[in-house]
Amino acid sequence: MAAPGKNFSWTRLITNAIPNFANNANTPQDINLSPAHADLLFTYQQSLPFPRYLGENAFFVTGIVGAKSLSVKTHKSLVKNGIILPSLEVGDGKDAGNVNGTEPKGVKVTINTRNITSNFANQHPTISVHAQRKVVGLLFFWEEECVRLALLDAEEEEIRAAMKQREGVGRGQVEVYITSVAQLLSPL
């Protein structure tokens, strides 16, 4: 009997009970994203107004699920369980103070993998166990990407501050030089 609120599925039962029988033998059981899928995810995310927020179709783009509707369901479930932050839309009020769709200040990592619990399989009954494992792999990958992007942002801010400081020093040196030359050329 299916759990309350969940439909019974023979396919899910067979996939979970006998994964080698239900899955194609030629399909690798690797749960990590391939470099090609990681590139597809990164390209898809960069097309969004707020790239750090995992998009609703990310699971479809990476081939984890076969339909956009399943990707949206998975995304909503992850948001509901506090694993990812909901996607922002430009002009929805949550992006106040942003210029040209930049990320909200203070938001560096939009995924909290600590909220993945032992109930993860029950929280995502619409996808297979193997797809759930691939979702977890994608979540860890994207969390690492967000940390990497946060470090790059910090380095960019450091470089900009150093350039502004140097720009000010350069102007000051030129002004001192012009003043000293002017004093030398002026009659006493």
Disulfide bonds with the S-S distance in Angstrom:
none
